């Protein structure tokens, strides 16, 4: 029982990332009709926003300490971050410590700009081209973006810790009245899950309760009619692309403390996120979210030693297996709408 | 008539074979002129092939290997301060290239993939005329390229490869490894672990699902079980895994009190980070503190894992804080050229290049078979009594007296047991040396079951 509960918890944080990426993918697909293979790269760029901010905050003034020596026996260069010089050592250290949450503010404009640049600069030329062309060009873009990141940041993962207040783990089992020390769960993963729920709620509210969102939903249902009503739907869709980029980016920012960012992390999530979209139903936002959590949890279960001992290798194929079963029984996915990608 | 009468089926076959051989002769001569071995350098230069991961997950290690190769070439050609050439026990190197020929080099990108590594090695041999191939991070790559070099007739000086198989079941006469291996890690680590964590421990292994992971798991298991530890579970994790939480949580459920992470590079960084996040290090099991062990450490990995490595034991081939003359000379030349201390990957590749050049000088030839003979030698390592203790003995290259064992072309030297440093004084000062395990303790016979199967074969000069 406790093992099952633990794997459900485990699935939640990964599921959160899948859900956020798949949500963005579905938004883009539903509005612009583009299959965006560069979406994983946006997640990765988000994580690197956290890295960049933490590097900016630790930019240091260098002074020479003649008392100490470095590894070559030369006088040691001592680095003091500028923020500590400006705000005092304590406030400065606290700002550096909170760099990941602060990176949310930093990432929003950057991701919006990256999203706009991608859509206006490249993807808009592919709206009328076949899906295969869109996949090729966005996949190529993803490779370019990850190589650029690798050029500047190297291939090794870069540790980007959560604030001290959220480091470590807590005894979830004891909290819900089980034996202590059985279900231990890291704070930051709970934060990540709650954050994801918050973002998902915000996106849905935006689409549901604002005029802008209403027009976008109308456009998703029937682009032509909305256009005939004299509404510039293309501009709104561009905004939606930027919004999807922000969602993916924020998912990446907050994921940085869970797994140290590396240039390849986007690709690791991309393929699975596509499966999530297909399982959830092409074009269905709630479907993407539900399928994201579902597959995240299933993946966790399949990694349990007892399951792997029974079915070796199941942990690597479970998601695809589930996708096949769901597509055989519900060809439109869990919550797919009729008419999407069926013309 | 009598001659004709003697022609029967057998003599006809014989003479046909002779004629066939005769006809084939000219092509042999034209294809390699008068060369007695492949890619014999005829001009004033000789070309070495550096085959390292320049892209892919081990690209940072590859970059450091390449820096070390460039430094070695500079020193061998007489530039710089000479580095370890000044401390090397063999004095055959003169700083005028190899055998008077200036060293040039070509580089290839292994991408940490066996097929890409073979393709780039092949191209360096066939198109660039490389006389020797060296490099590789990842044992999968090293084993593949070593086999290719054996077939082609080129010497392969392995870079960072730690699997037992490289000089075990996949050993080749043309291949040589200076780096240590899984068995040595297990043998060096186990006593230190027993001394620090006791002999009554239950270990849980997470193992990278490929060749190197298997041999490391086996080595650590056998060494620790020999000291009384129990292995409660071993789980293979896909090499492509990035989130290990689903593998870590079952550890919490088991009654294990030690987690062994047979992971390298990014895998290790992520699994260790996850393990620490899940509070494994704050946990008490069976009345003992829960401990984590990383059998193969590198400073680049320690950097990736950040705070999480503090206090965690592992083993390493070499570390820049070693105080012998060779290490100090190398750290000085490398540090002055590049501004930071070299990694263990850099040290092993630098040393391999020097050892190759030295073997050519002592042999007086680039002929692979002469080089093999020079590297096999017939001296012995002091303090080890074994019939297989025979090979080329050298010193002054950073690991103390070292033997290139003739039987399997594996280097035997002291092994470092290290621990993540609690209070690093700089961004490079991440590991502290806990113990230098003497070579006698990590010695094994060539027929050890962990290395069984495969044969060295004979050297292939390629022509």
Interface residues (C-beta under 8 A of the other chain):
Chain A: X2 X3 X6 X7 X10 X11 X13 X14 X68 X70 X71 X72 X76 X150 X154 X155 X156 X157 X158 X159 X161 X168 X169 X181 X182 X183 X184 X185 X186 X188 X189 X258 X259 X260 X262 X264 X265 X268 X299 X300 X303 X304 X305 X308 X315 X316
Chain B: X55 X56 X57 X58 X59 X60 X233 X235 X236 X238 X240 X242 X243 X245 X246 X247 X249 X250 X252 X253 X265 X266 X269 X270 X273 X274 X277 X278 X279 X282 X283 X284 X300 X301 X303 X304 X305 X306 X307 X308 X320 X331 X332 X335 X336 X341 X425 X426 X428 X429
